[in-house]
């Protein structure tokens, strides 16, 4: 099972393995308080794509397409995350304010395919 959660949301016992999937460390969160199991920067969108998207909903469809293209080169990481999800709960953590237009949504879709 895969859950999506903002890193700023409270930690829950049913989160399972908590993996931060952002390239940059979230503002205002101390590393010791984050309670993450892993920080997987390499699965995040490239810096260029992140800056281009700038969390503008009008760019969402194109962002999804471009990020999926980038993820094609990360099959090993995708397979590892898929395995984690098959063996228990996997919570993908992100820092974006927009819960409907962020990299975690795309990544979850790709893992579940």
Gaussian input, Z-matrix of N, CA and C with variables (Angstrom, degrees):
# hf/3-21g

backbone

0 1
 N
 C     1     B1
 C     2     B2     1     A1
 N     3     B3     2     A2     1     D1
 C     4     B4     3     A3     2     D2
 C     5     B5     4     A4     3     D3
 N     6     B6     5     A5     4     D4
 C     7     B7     6     A6     5     D5
 C     8     B8     7     A7     6     D6
 N     9     B9     8     A8     7     D7
 C    10    B10     9     A9     8     D8
 C    11    B11    10    A10     9     D9
 N    12    B12    11    A11    10    D10
 C    13    B13    12    A12    11    D11
 C    14    B14    13    A13    12    D12
 N    15    B15    14    A14    13    D13
 C    16    B16    15    A15    14    D14
 C    17    B17    16    A16    15    D15
 N    18    B18    17    A17    16    D16
 C    19    B19    18    A18    17    D17
 C    20    B20    19    A19    18    D18
 N    21    B21    20    A20    19    D19
 C    22    B22    21    A21    20    D20
 C    23    B23    22    A22    21    D21
 N    24    B24    23    A23    22    D22
 C    25    B25    24    A24    23    D23
 C    26    B26    25    A25    24    D24
 N    27    B27    26    A26    25    D25
 C    28    B28    27    A27    26    D26
 C    29    B29    28    A28    27    D27
 N    30    B30    29    A29    28    D28
 C    31    B31    30    A30    29    D29
 C    32    B32    31    A31    30    D30
 N    33    B33    32    A32    31    D31
 C    34    B34    33    A33    32    D32
 C    35    B35    34    A34    33    D33
 N    36    B36    35    A35    34    D34
 C    37    B37    36    A36    35    D35
 C    38    B38    37    A37    36    D36
 N    39    B39    38    A38    37    D37
 C    40    B40    39    A39    38    D38
 C    41    B41    40    A40    39    D39
 N    42    B42    41    A41    40    D40
 C    43    B43    42    A42    41    D41
 C    44    B44    43    A43    42    D42
 N    45    B45    44    A44    43    D43
 C    46    B46    45    A45    44    D44
 C    47    B47    46    A46    45    D45
 N    48    B48    47    A47    46    D46
 C    49    B49    48    A48    47    D47
 C    50    B50    49    A49    48    D48
 N    51    B51    50    A50    49    D49
 C    52    B52    51    A51    50    D50
 C    53    B53    52    A52    51    D51
 N    54    B54    53    A53    52    D52
 C    55    B55    54    A54    53    D53
 C    56    B56    55    A55    54    D54
 N    57    B57    56    A56    55    D55
 C    58    B58    57    A57    56    D56
 C    59    B59    58    A58    57    D57
 N    60    B60    59    A59    58    D58
 C    61    B61    60    A60    59    D59
 C    62    B62    61    A61    60    D60
 N    63    B63    62    A62    61    D61
 C    64    B64    63    A63    62    D62
 C    65    B65    64    A64    63    D63
 N    66    B66    65    A65    64    D64
 C    67    B67    66    A66    65    D65
 C    68    B68    67    A67    66    D66
 N    69    B69    68    A68    67    D67
 C    70    B70    69    A69    68    D68
 C    71    B71    70    A70    69    D69
 N    72    B72    71    A71    70    D70
 C    73    B73    72    A72    71    D71
 C    74    B74    73    A73    72    D72
 N    75    B75    74    A74    73    D73
 C    76    B76    75    A75    74    D74
 C    77    B77    76    A76    75    D75
 N    78    B78    77    A77    76    D76
 C    79    B79    78    A78    77    D77
 C    80    B80    79    A79    78    D78
 N    81    B81    80    A80    79    D79
 C    82    B82    81    A81    80    D80
 C    83    B83    82    A82    81    D81
 N    84    B84    83    A83    82    D82
 C    85    B85    84    A84    83    D83
 C    86    B86    85    A85    84    D84
 N    87    B87    86    A86    85    D85
 C    88    B88    87    A87    86    D86
 C    89    B89    88    A88    87    D87
 N    90    B90    89    A89    88    D88
 C    91    B91    90    A90    89    D89
 C    92    B92    91    A91    90    D90
 N    93    B93    92    A92    91    D91
 C    94    B94    93    A93    92    D92
 C    95    B95    94    A94    93    D93
 N    96    B96    95    A95    94    D94
 C    97    B97    96    A96    95    D95
 C    98    B98    97    A97    96    D96
 N    99    B99    98    A98    97    D97
 C   100   B100    99    A99    98    D98
 C   101   B101   100   A100    99    D99
 N   102   B102   101   A101   100   D100
 C   103   B103   102   A102   101   D101
 C   104   B104   103   A103   102   D102
 N   105   B105   104   A104   103   D103
 C   106   B106   105   A105   104   D104
 C   107   B107   106   A106   105   D105
 N   108   B108   107   A107   106   D106
 C   109   B109   108   A108   107   D107
 C   110   B110   109   A109   108   D108
 N   111   B111   110   A110   109   D109
 C   112   B112   111   A111   110   D110
 C   113   B113   112   A112   111   D111
 N   114   B114   113   A113   112   D112
 C   115   B115   114   A114   113   D113
 C   116   B116   115   A115   114   D114
 N   117   B117   116   A116   115   D115
 C   118   B118   117   A117   116   D116
 C   119   B119   118   A118   117   D117
 N   120   B120   119   A119   118   D118
 C   121   B121   120   A120   119   D119
 C   122   B122   121   A121   120   D120
 N   123   B123   122   A122   121   D121
 C   124   B124   123   A123   122   D122
 C   125   B125   124   A124   123   D123
 N   126   B126   125   A125   124   D124
 C   127   B127   126   A126   125   D125
 C   128   B128   127   A127   126   D126
 N   129   B129   128   A128   127   D127
 C   130   B130   129   A129   128   D128
 C   131   B131   130   A130   129   D129
 N   132   B132   131   A131   130   D130
 C   133   B133   132   A132   131   D131
 C   134   B134   133   A133   132   D132
 N   135   B135   134   A134   133   D133
 C   136   B136   135   A135   134   D134
 C   137   B137   136   A136   135   D135
 N   138   B138   137   A137   136   D136
 C   139   B139   138   A138   137   D137
 C   140   B140   139   A139   138   D138
 N   141   B141   140   A140   139   D139
 C   142   B142   141   A141   140   D140
 C   143   B143   142   A142   141   D141
 N   144   B144   143   A143   142   D142
 C   145   B145   144   A144   143   D143
 C   146   B146   145   A145   144   D144
 N   147   B147   146   A146   145   D145
 C   148   B148   147   A147   146   D146
 C   149   B149   148   A148   147   D147
 N   150   B150   149   A149   148   D148
 C   151   B151   150   A150   149   D149
 C   152   B152   151   A151   150   D150
 N   153   B153   152   A152   151   D151
 C   154   B154   153   A153   152   D152
 C   155   B155   154   A154   153   D153
 N   156   B156   155   A155   154   D154
 C   157   B157   156   A156   155   D155
 C   158   B158   157   A157   156   D156
 N   159   B159   158   A158   157   D157
 C   160   B160   159   A159   158   D158
 C   161   B161   160   A160   159   D159
 N   162   B162   161   A161   160   D160
 C   163   B163   162   A162   161   D161
 C   164   B164   163   A163   162   D162
 N   165   B165   164   A164   163   D163
 C   166   B166   165   A165   164   D164
 C   167   B167   166   A166   165   D165
 N   168   B168   167   A167   166   D166
 C   169   B169   168   A168   167   D167
 C   170   B170   169   A169   168   D168
 N   171   B171   170   A170   169   D169
 C   172   B172   171   A171   170   D170
 C   173   B173   172   A172   171   D171
 N   174   B174   173   A173   172   D172
 C   175   B175   174   A174   173   D173
 C   176   B176   175   A175   174   D174
 N   177   B177   176   A176   175   D175
 C   178   B178   177   A177   176   D176
 C   179   B179   178   A178   177   D177
 N   180   B180   179   A179   178   D178
 C   181   B181   180   A180   179   D179
 C   182   B182   181   A181   180   D180
 N   183   B183   182   A182   181   D181
 C   184   B184   183   A183   182   D182
 C   185   B185   184   A184   183   D183
 N   186   B186   185   A185   184   D184
 C   187   B187   186   A186   185   D185
 C   188   B188   187   A187   186   D186
 N   189   B189   188   A188   187   D187
 C   190   B190   189   A189   188   D188
 C   191   B191   190   A190   189   D189
 N   192   B192   191   A191   190   D190
 C   193   B193   192   A192   191   D191
 C   194   B194   193   A193   192   D192
 N   195   B195   194   A194   193   D193
 C   196   B196   195   A195   194   D194
 C   197   B197   196   A196   195   D195
 N   198   B198   197   A197   196   D196
 C   199   B199   198   A198   197   D197
 C   200   B200   199   A199   198   D198
 N   201   B201   200   A200   199   D199
 C   202   B202   201   A201   200   D200
 C   203   B203   202   A202   201   D201
 N   204   B204   203   A203   202   D202
 C   205   B205   204   A204   203   D203
 C   206   B206   205   A205   204   D204
 N   207   B207   206   A206   205   D205
 C   208   B208   207   A207   206   D206
 C   209   B209   208   A208   207   D207
 N   210   B210   209   A209   208   D208
 C   211   B211   210   A210   209   D209
 C   212   B212   211   A211   210   D210
 N   213   B213   212   A212   211   D211
 C   214   B214   213   A213   212   D212
 C   215   B215   214   A214   213   D213
 N   216   B216   215   A215   214   D214
 C   217   B217   216   A216   215   D215
 C   218   B218   217   A217   216   D216
 N   219   B219   218   A218   217   D217
 C   220   B220   219   A219   218   D218
 C   221   B221   220   A220   219   D219
 N   222   B222   221   A221   220   D220
 C   223   B223   222   A222   221   D221
 C   224   B224   223   A223   222   D222
 N   225   B225   224   A224   223   D223
 C   226   B226   225   A225   224   D224
 C   227   B227   226   A226   225   D225
 N   228   B228   227   A227   226   D226
 C   229   B229   228   A228   227   D227
 C   230   B230   229   A229   228   D228
 N   231   B231   230   A230   229   D229
 C   232   B232   231   A231   230   D230
 C   233   B233   232   A232   231   D231
 N   234   B234   233   A233   232   D232
 C   235   B235   234   A234   233   D233
 C   236   B236   235   A235   234   D234
 N   237   B237   236   A236   235   D235
 C   238   B238   237   A237   236   D236
 C   239   B239   238   A238   237   D237
 N   240   B240   239   A239   238   D238
 C   241   B241   240   A240   239   D239
 C   242   B242   241   A241   240   D240
 N   243   B243   242   A242   241   D241
 C   244   B244   243   A243   242   D242
 C   245   B245   244   A244   243   D243
 N   246   B246   245   A245   244   D244
 C   247   B247   246   A246   245   D245
 C   248   B248   247   A247   246   D246
 N   249   B249   248   A248   247   D247
 C   250   B250   249   A249   248   D248
 C   251   B251   250   A250   249   D249
 N   252   B252   251   A251   250   D250
 C   253   B253   252   A252   251   D251
 C   254   B254   253   A253   252   D252
 N   255   B255   254   A254   253   D253
 C   256   B256   255   A255   254   D254
 C   257   B257   256   A256   255   D255
 N   258   B258   257   A257   256   D256
 C   259   B259   258   A258   257   D257
 C   260   B260   259   A259   258   D258
 N   261   B261   260   A260   259   D259
 C   262   B262   261   A261   260   D260
 C   263   B263   262   A262   261   D261
 N   264   B264   263   A263   262   D262
 C   265   B265   264   A264   263   D263
 C   266   B266   265   A265   264   D264
 N   267   B267   266   A266   265   D265
 C   268   B268   267   A267   266   D266
 C   269   B269   268   A268   267   D267
 N   270   B270   269   A269   268   D268
 C   271   B271   270   A270   269   D269
 C   272   B272   271   A271   270   D270
 N   273   B273   272   A272   271   D271
 C   274   B274   273   A273   272   D272
 C   275   B275   274   A274   273   D273
 N   276   B276   275   A275   274   D274
 C   277   B277   276   A276   275   D275
 C   278   B278   277   A277   276   D276
 N   279   B279   278   A278   277   D277
 C   280   B280   279   A279   278   D278
 C   281   B281   280   A280   279   D279
 N   282   B282   281   A281   280   D280
 C   283   B283   282   A282   281   D281
 C   284   B284   283   A283   282   D282
 N   285   B285   284   A284   283   D283
 C   286   B286   285   A285   284   D284
 C   287   B287   286   A286   285   D285
 N   288   B288   287   A287   286   D286
 C   289   B289   288   A288   287   D287
 C   290   B290   289   A289   288   D288
 N   291   B291   290   A290   289   D289
 C   292   B292   291   A291   290   D290
 C   293   B293   292   A292   291   D291
 N   294   B294   293   A293   292   D292
 C   295   B295   294   A294   293   D293
 C   296   B296   295   A295   294   D294
 N   297   B297   296   A296   295   D295
 C   298   B298   297   A297   296   D296
 C   299   B299   298   A298   297   D297
 N   300   B300   299   A299   298   D298
 C   301   B301   300   A300   299   D299
 C   302   B302   301   A301   300   D300
 N   303   B303   302   A302   301   D301
 C   304   B304   303   A303   302   D302
 C   305   B305   304   A304   303   D303
 N   306   B306   305   A305   304   D304
 C   307   B307   306   A306   305   D305
 C   308   B308   307   A307   306   D306
 N   309   B309   308   A308   307   D307
 C   310   B310   309   A309   308   D308
 C   311   B311   310   A310   309   D309
 N   312   B312   311   A311   310   D310
 C   313   B313   312   A312   311   D311
 C   314   B314   313   A313   312   D312
 N   315   B315   314   A314   313   D313
 C   316   B316   315   A315   314   D314
 C   317   B317   316   A316   315   D315
 N   318   B318   317   A317   316   D316
 C   319   B319   318   A318   317   D317
 C   320   B320   319   A319   318   D318
 N   321   B321   320   A320   319   D319
 C   322   B322   321   A321   320   D320
 C   323   B323   322   A322   321   D321
 N   324   B324   323   A323   322   D322
 C   325   B325   324   A324   323   D323
 C   326   B326   325   A325   324   D324
 N   327   B327   326   A326   325   D325
 C   328   B328   327   A327   326   D326
 C   329   B329   328   A328   327   D327
 N   330   B330   329   A329   328   D328
 C   331   B331   330   A330   329   D329
 C   332   B332   331   A331   330   D330
 N   333   B333   332   A332   331   D331
 C   334   B334   333   A333   332   D332
 C   335   B335   334   A334   333   D333
 N   336   B336   335   A335   334   D334
 C   337   B337   336   A336   335   D335
 C   338   B338   337   A337   336   D336

   B1=1.4488
   B2=1.5203
   B3=1.3179
   B4=1.4585
   B5=1.5201
   B6=1.3314
   B7=1.4608
   B8=1.5255
   B9=1.3072
   B10=1.4632
   B11=1.5140
   B12=1.3334
   B13=1.4580
   B14=1.5307
   B15=1.3150
   B16=1.4610
   B17=1.5226
   B18=1.2970
   B19=1.4651
   B20=1.5270
   B21=1.3279
   B22=1.4647
   B23=1.5341
   B24=1.3356
   B25=1.4641
   B26=1.5286
   B27=1.3345
   B28=1.4658
   B29=1.5292
   B30=1.3226
   B31=1.4577
   B32=1.5230
   B33=1.3258
   B34=1.4543
   B35=1.5253
   B36=1.3233
   B37=1.4725
   B38=1.5309
   B39=1.3293
   B40=1.4649
   B41=1.5380
   B42=1.3384
   B43=1.4645
   B44=1.5341
   B45=1.3041
   B46=1.4599
   B47=1.5153
   B48=1.3283
   B49=1.4626
   B50=1.5218
   B51=1.3298
   B52=1.4629
   B53=1.5298
   B54=1.3507
   B55=1.4617
   B56=1.5271
   B57=1.3174
   B58=1.4648
   B59=1.5228
   B60=1.3429
   B61=1.4635
   B62=1.5317
   B63=1.3023
   B64=1.4685
   B65=1.5187
   B66=1.3120
   B67=1.4624
   B68=1.5348
   B69=1.3316
   B70=1.4691
   B71=1.5291
   B72=1.3236
   B73=1.4604
   B74=1.5322
   B75=1.3362
   B76=1.4729
   B77=1.5279
   B78=1.3099
   B79=1.4690
   B80=1.5178
   B81=1.3243
   B82=1.4522
   B83=1.5197
   B84=1.3217
   B85=1.4628
   B86=1.5261
   B87=1.3112
   B88=1.4607
   B89=1.5248
   B90=1.3110
   B91=1.4683
   B92=1.5167
   B93=1.3142
   B94=1.4648
   B95=1.5343
   B96=1.3333
   B97=1.4638
   B98=1.5290
   B99=1.3239
   B100=1.4645
   B101=1.5303
   B102=1.3043
   B103=1.4721
   B104=1.5250
   B105=1.3321
   B106=1.4584
   B107=1.5249
   B108=1.3194
   B109=1.4592
   B110=1.5256
   B111=1.3310
   B112=1.4579
   B113=1.5269
   B114=1.3275
   B115=1.4613
   B116=1.5242
   B117=1.3238
   B118=1.4488
   B119=1.5303
   B120=1.3305
   B121=1.4713
   B122=1.5183
   B123=1.3324
   B124=1.4600
   B125=1.5283
   B126=1.3185
   B127=1.4636
   B128=1.5337
   B129=1.3068
   B130=1.4695
   B131=1.5323
   B132=1.3191
   B133=1.4726
   B134=1.5291
   B135=1.3080
   B136=1.4651
   B137=1.5278
   B138=1.3140
   B139=1.4642
   B140=1.5263
   B141=1.3311
   B142=1.4610
   B143=1.5338
   B144=1.3328
   B145=1.4572
   B146=1.5234
   B147=1.3136
   B148=1.4674
   B149=1.5218
   B150=1.3234
   B151=1.4705
   B152=1.5245
   B153=1.3359
   B154=1.4665
   B155=1.5247
   B156=1.3211
   B157=1.4594
   B158=1.5231
   B159=1.3038
   B160=1.4606
   B161=1.5353
   B162=1.3192
   B163=1.4776
   B164=1.5261
   B165=1.3325
   B166=1.4631
   B167=1.5307
   B168=1.3332
   B169=1.4677
   B170=1.5318
   B171=1.3244
   B172=1.4659
   B173=1.5364
   B174=1.3296
   B175=1.4608
   B176=1.5287
   B177=1.3299
   B178=1.4648
   B179=1.5265
   B180=1.3170
   B181=1.4682
   B182=1.5316
   B183=1.3086
   B184=1.4671
   B185=1.5227
   B186=1.3291
   B187=1.4662
   B188=1.5265
   B189=1.3259
   B190=1.4674
   B191=1.5302
   B192=1.3097
   B193=1.4641
   B194=1.5332
   B195=1.3217
   B196=1.4731
   B197=1.5319
   B198=1.3198
   B199=1.4724
   B200=1.5277
   B201=1.3123
   B202=1.4682
   B203=1.5320
   B204=1.3217
   B205=1.4692
   B206=1.5260
   B207=1.3266
   B208=1.4669
   B209=1.5261
   B210=1.3093
   B211=1.4614
   B212=1.5234
   B213=1.3186
   B214=1.4723
   B215=1.5272
   B216=1.3190
   B217=1.4692
   B218=1.5274
   B219=1.3192
   B220=1.4703
   B221=1.5261
   B222=1.3301
   B223=1.4742
   B224=1.5279
   B225=1.3147
   B226=1.4642
   B227=1.5280
   B228=1.3199
   B229=1.4640
   B230=1.5279
   B231=1.3293
   B232=1.4695
   B233=1.5265
   B234=1.3319
   B235=1.4692
   B236=1.5195
   B237=1.3175
   B238=1.4756
   B239=1.5305
   B240=1.3278
   B241=1.4662
   B242=1.5272
   B243=1.3189
   B244=1.4619
   B245=1.5302
   B246=1.3061
   B247=1.4622
   B248=1.5304
   B249=1.3256
   B250=1.4758
   B251=1.5293
   B252=1.3341
   B253=1.4596
   B254=1.5313
   B255=1.3192
   B256=1.4633
   B257=1.5255
   B258=1.3305
   B259=1.4640
   B260=1.5195
   B261=1.3108
   B262=1.4602
   B263=1.5170
   B264=1.3099
   B265=1.4553
   B266=1.5245
   B267=1.3174
   B268=1.4511
   B269=1.5218
   B270=1.3243
   B271=1.4567
   B272=1.5156
   B273=1.3363
   B274=1.4570
   B275=1.5232
   B276=1.3050
   B277=1.4664
   B278=1.5234
   B279=1.3198
   B280=1.4626
   B281=1.5206
   B282=1.3284
   B283=1.4641
   B284=1.5247
   B285=1.3112
   B286=1.4669
   B287=1.5283
   B288=1.3283
   B289=1.4704
   B290=1.5176
   B291=1.3211
   B292=1.4641
   B293=1.5295
   B294=1.3135
   B295=1.4694
   B296=1.5269
   B297=1.3275
   B298=1.4688
   B299=1.5253
   B300=1.3140
   B301=1.4641
   B302=1.5263
   B303=1.3269
   B304=1.4600
   B305=1.5255
   B306=1.3117
   B307=1.4586
   B308=1.5277
   B309=1.3144
   B310=1.4687
   B311=1.5269
   B312=1.3120
   B313=1.4677
   B314=1.5296
   B315=1.3125
   B316=1.4630
   B317=1.5239
   B318=1.3139
   B319=1.4549
   B320=1.5336
   B321=1.3033
   B322=1.4651
   B323=1.5288
   B324=1.3229
   B325=1.4778
   B326=1.5347
   B327=1.3256
   B328=1.4598
   B329=1.5131
   B330=1.3024
   B331=1.4689
   B332=1.5286
   B333=1.3264
   B334=1.4655
   B335=1.5351
   B336=1.3176
   B337=1.4778
   B338=1.5177
   A1=109.26
   A2=115.32
   A3=121.13
   A4=109.20
   A5=114.80
   A6=121.35
   A7=108.24
   A8=115.86
   A9=122.24
   A10=108.10
   A11=115.56
   A12=118.62
   A13=108.90
   A14=115.25
   A15=118.73
   A16=108.30
   A17=116.58
   A18=121.16
   A19=110.79
   A20=116.66
   A21=121.89
   A22=112.21
   A23=117.70
   A24=121.32
   A25=109.67
   A26=117.31
   A27=119.29
   A28=112.21
   A29=114.91
   A30=121.39
   A31=107.94
   A32=115.92
   A33=121.38
   A34=109.28
   A35=117.81
   A36=119.80
   A37=112.76
   A38=117.49
   A39=119.44
   A40=113.29
   A41=116.84
   A42=120.65
   A43=111.82
   A44=117.36
   A45=119.61
   A46=109.93
   A47=115.94
   A48=120.17
   A49=108.94
   A50=116.47
   A51=123.18
   A52=109.76
   A53=115.62
   A54=120.37
   A55=109.60
   A56=115.20
   A57=121.44
   A58=108.06
   A59=116.85
   A60=120.99
   A61=112.36
   A62=117.58
   A63=122.49
   A64=109.85
   A65=116.74
   A66=121.70
   A67=111.11
   A68=116.43
   A69=121.36
   A70=109.88
   A71=115.40
   A72=119.27
   A73=109.19
   A74=118.57
   A75=121.64
   A76=112.57
   A77=114.92
   A78=120.52
   A79=110.97
   A80=115.16
   A81=121.10
   A82=115.29
   A83=118.22
   A84=121.43
   A85=108.35
   A86=116.56
   A87=120.42
   A88=108.26
   A89=116.29
   A90=120.13
   A91=111.98
   A92=117.00
   A93=119.20
   A94=112.42
   A95=117.42
   A96=121.16
   A97=113.59
   A98=117.25
   A99=120.99
   A100=113.21
   A101=116.16
   A102=121.52
   A103=111.87
   A104=114.81
   A105=120.01
   A106=108.56
   A107=115.43
   A108=120.48
   A109=110.97
   A110=114.94
   A111=118.79
   A112=109.22
   A113=114.79
   A114=121.37
   A115=105.65
   A116=116.78
   A117=122.80
   A118=109.73
   A119=116.05
   A120=122.02
   A121=112.64
   A122=116.23
   A123=120.59
   A124=113.94
   A125=117.98
   A126=121.31
   A127=111.06
   A128=116.72
   A129=121.54
   A130=110.91
   A131=117.08
   A132=119.49
   A133=110.19
   A134=115.83
   A135=120.18
   A136=109.81
   A137=115.57
   A138=120.26
   A139=110.58
   A140=116.36
   A141=120.28
   A142=110.94
   A143=116.88
   A144=120.54
   A145=110.74
   A146=116.21
   A147=120.27
   A148=110.88
   A149=116.42
   A150=120.13
   A151=111.21
   A152=116.44
   A153=119.87
   A154=110.70
   A155=117.69
   A156=122.20
   A157=111.17
   A158=116.97
   A159=123.08
   A160=112.77
   A161=116.28
   A162=123.92
   A163=112.96
   A164=115.46
   A165=121.01
   A166=108.17
   A167=117.62
   A168=120.42
   A169=113.91
   A170=117.92
   A171=119.98
   A172=111.95
   A173=117.56
   A174=122.18
   A175=112.36
   A176=117.57
   A177=122.95
   A178=113.03
   A179=118.46
   A180=121.13
   A181=111.00
   A182=116.64
   A183=119.99
   A184=111.15
   A185=117.52
   A186=120.86
   A187=110.09
   A188=116.13
   A189=120.17
   A190=110.45
   A191=116.91
   A192=121.73
   A193=110.79
   A194=116.51
   A195=120.71
   A196=111.85
   A197=116.41
   A198=119.05
   A199=110.24
   A200=117.72
   A201=120.90
   A202=110.42
   A203=116.61
   A204=120.81
   A205=110.07
   A206=116.49
   A207=120.15
   A208=111.20
   A209=117.31
   A210=121.28
   A211=112.96
   A212=117.47
   A213=120.37
   A214=111.29
   A215=116.45
   A216=121.16
   A217=112.36
   A218=117.06
   A219=120.71
   A220=110.99
   A221=116.27
   A222=121.03
   A223=112.04
   A224=116.81
   A225=119.78
   A226=111.14
   A227=116.68
   A228=120.59
   A229=111.13
   A230=116.35
   A231=120.91
   A232=109.70
   A233=116.09
   A234=120.26
   A235=111.42
   A236=116.45
   A237=120.02
   A238=110.37
   A239=117.10
   A240=120.57
   A241=110.85
   A242=116.93
   A243=121.26
   A244=110.13
   A245=116.43
   A246=121.42
   A247=111.07
   A248=116.30
   A249=120.65
   A250=110.26
   A251=116.31
   A252=121.23
   A253=111.45
   A254=116.80
   A255=120.44
   A256=111.81
   A257=115.97
   A258=120.79
   A259=114.07
   A260=117.89
   A261=121.55
   A262=110.30
   A263=115.60
   A264=119.85
   A265=110.05
   A266=114.99
   A267=123.07
   A268=107.27
   A269=116.89
   A270=120.96
   A271=108.64
   A272=114.81
   A273=121.29
   A274=107.93
   A275=115.77
   A276=122.22
   A277=110.46
   A278=115.34
   A279=122.14
   A280=107.95
   A281=116.77
   A282=119.23
   A283=113.71
   A284=118.56
   A285=121.36
   A286=111.62
   A287=116.22
   A288=120.75
   A289=111.41
   A290=116.23
   A291=122.06
   A292=109.62
   A293=116.14
   A294=121.39
   A295=112.60
   A296=117.15
   A297=120.35
   A298=113.73
   A299=117.34
   A300=121.45
   A301=108.74
   A302=116.52
   A303=119.97
   A304=110.56
   A305=115.81
   A306=121.28
   A307=113.44
   A308=118.70
   A309=121.20
   A310=111.06
   A311=117.07
   A312=121.05
   A313=109.87
   A314=116.41
   A315=121.05
   A316=109.90
   A317=116.64
   A318=121.03
   A319=110.93
   A320=117.10
   A321=121.38
   A322=110.81
   A323=116.36
   A324=121.03
   A325=110.57
   A326=116.20
   A327=120.64
   A328=111.01
   A329=118.05
   A330=121.24
   A331=110.27
   A332=116.51
   A333=121.02
   A334=113.37
   A335=118.53
   A336=120.58
   A337=111.33
   D1=137.47
   D2=179.01
   D3=-116.42
   D4=128.05
   D5=175.63
   D6=-115.77
   D7=150.76
   D8=174.74
   D9=-113.92
   D10=139.34
   D11=-176.66
   D12=-154.90
   D13=141.24
   D14=172.12
   D15=-71.41
   D16=142.81
   D17=179.62
   D18=-61.50
   D19=-22.41
   D20=-178.73
   D21=-81.99
   D22=-13.02
   D23=178.30
   D24=-72.49
   D25=152.86
   D26=179.70
   D27=-61.40
   D28=145.51
   D29=175.33
   D30=-70.64
   D31=142.33
   D32=-179.70
   D33=-127.48
   D34=146.65
   D35=178.76
   D36=-61.40
   D37=-24.67
   D38=-179.12
   D39=-91.83
   D40=14.46
   D41=177.05
   D42=-69.78
   D43=-26.04
   D44=-175.59
   D45=67.68
   D46=-140.60
   D47=178.84
   D48=-77.06
   D49=125.67
   D50=-177.13
   D51=-104.21
   D52=117.10
   D53=-177.93
   D54=-123.35
   D55=121.90
   D56=175.66
   D57=-79.68
   D58=126.90
   D59=-174.11
   D60=-115.98
   D61=24.41
   D62=177.27
   D63=-99.55
   D64=149.18
   D65=178.13
   D66=-73.54
   D67=-36.06
   D68=-178.91
   D69=-104.06
   D70=146.96
   D71=176.99
   D72=-68.30
   D73=135.85
   D74=-178.61
   D75=-64.29
   D76=138.94
   D77=179.27
   D78=-65.86
   D79=142.05
   D80=172.85
   D81=78.09
   D82=5.45
   D83=179.84
   D84=-113.66
   D85=124.88
   D86=175.25
   D87=-79.79
   D88=139.50
   D89=-178.04
   D90=-56.69
   D91=-37.77
   D92=-178.94
   D93=-72.89
   D94=-18.64
   D95=179.37
   D96=-94.99
   D97=-9.50
   D98=-173.56
   D99=-70.75
   D100=-27.91
   D101=-179.53
   D102=52.76
   D103=51.40
   D104=176.26
   D105=-104.04
   D106=153.16
   D107=175.87
   D108=-89.78
   D109=-26.50
   D110=-178.05
   D111=-160.63
   D112=148.52
   D113=173.68
   D114=-114.74
   D115=108.12
   D116=-174.60
   D117=-104.00
   D118=75.04
   D119=-177.73
   D120=-60.83
   D121=-34.67
   D122=-173.06
   D123=-68.06
   D124=-15.20
   D125=179.03
   D126=-89.54
   D127=-11.34
   D128=-178.11
   D129=-72.00
   D130=158.71
   D131=174.37
   D132=-59.46
   D133=151.07
   D134=177.76
   D135=-59.50
   D136=158.73
   D137=178.44
   D138=-59.05
   D139=-38.88
   D140=-179.40
   D141=-64.28
   D142=-44.11
   D143=-179.32
   D144=-67.46
   D145=-42.50
   D146=179.48
   D147=-60.06
   D148=-45.36
   D149=-179.78
   D150=-66.48
   D151=-40.51
   D152=179.04
   D153=-62.38
   D154=-46.32
   D155=-177.51
   D156=-64.90
   D157=-47.68
   D158=177.75
   D159=49.77
   D160=29.98
   D161=178.29
   D162=53.77
   D163=38.72
   D164=176.32
   D165=-94.67
   D166=112.00
   D167=-177.88
   D168=-53.29
   D169=-28.66
   D170=179.78
   D171=-66.34
   D172=-18.55
   D173=179.59
   D174=-99.25
   D175=4.32
   D176=-172.54
   D177=-55.87
   D178=-51.25
   D179=-176.83
   D180=-59.70
   D181=-43.41
   D182=179.63
   D183=-70.51
   D184=-36.82
   D185=176.43
   D186=-59.66
   D187=-47.72
   D188=-179.76
   D189=-57.20
   D190=-44.91
   D191=-179.67
   D192=-61.80
   D193=-47.80
   D194=-178.24
   D195=-67.39
   D196=-40.07
   D197=-179.69
   D198=-67.57
   D199=-40.10
   D200=176.12
   D201=-59.17
   D202=-38.12
   D203=176.95
   D204=-61.85
   D205=-45.59
   D206=179.03
   D207=-62.57
   D208=-37.50
   D209=-177.70
   D210=-68.44
   D211=-19.15
   D212=177.75
   D213=-60.34
   D214=-27.85
   D215=179.34
   D216=-87.10
   D217=4.72
   D218=-175.42
   D219=-123.54
   D220=35.53
   D221=-176.04
   D222=-57.39
   D223=-38.53
   D224=-178.58
   D225=-62.09
   D226=-43.80
   D227=178.31
   D228=-66.96
   D229=-40.68
   D230=178.35
   D231=-60.60
   D232=-46.09
   D233=-179.90
   D234=-62.37
   D235=-38.50
   D236=178.95
   D237=-65.26
   D238=-43.32
   D239=178.30
   D240=-65.57
   D241=-39.38
   D242=177.68
   D243=-60.30
   D244=-43.46
   D245=178.69
   D246=-62.42
   D247=-42.39
   D248=177.31
   D249=-59.08
   D250=-43.34
   D251=-177.79
   D252=-68.60
   D253=-33.21
   D254=179.62
   D255=-72.81
   D256=-25.20
   D257=-177.04
   D258=-99.71
   D259=4.16
   D260=-179.65
   D261=163.19
   D262=-170.63
   D263=-179.67
   D264=-81.26
   D265=133.37
   D266=176.59
   D267=-120.55
   D268=123.33
   D269=177.23
   D270=-110.17
   D271=118.05
   D272=176.83
   D273=-89.40
   D274=120.97
   D275=-176.55
   D276=-101.86
   D277=135.96
   D278=179.04
   D279=-139.19
   D280=164.22
   D281=-177.30
   D282=-109.46
   D283=-9.85
   D284=-177.45
   D285=-56.47
   D286=141.85
   D287=177.42
   D288=-71.57
   D289=-33.77
   D290=-177.43
   D291=-78.83
   D292=112.34
   D293=-177.39
   D294=-81.20
   D295=-7.49
   D296=-177.69
   D297=-108.83
   D298=-12.72
   D299=-177.76
   D300=-136.40
   D301=82.09
   D302=179.61
   D303=-152.00
   D304=165.37
   D305=-176.02
   D306=-62.46
   D307=-28.47
   D308=-178.98
   D309=-62.71
   D310=-37.21
   D311=179.88
   D312=-63.07
   D313=-45.99
   D314=-179.37
   D315=-65.43
   D316=-45.36
   D317=-178.82
   D318=-61.12
   D319=-43.24
   D320=178.03
   D321=-59.13
   D322=-44.99
   D323=178.64
   D324=-58.86
   D325=-45.10
   D326=-178.64
   D327=-65.47
   D328=-42.80
   D329=179.89
   D330=-62.49
   D331=-39.33
   D332=-175.71
   D333=-79.12
   D334=-9.36
   D335=-179.12
   D336=-75.03

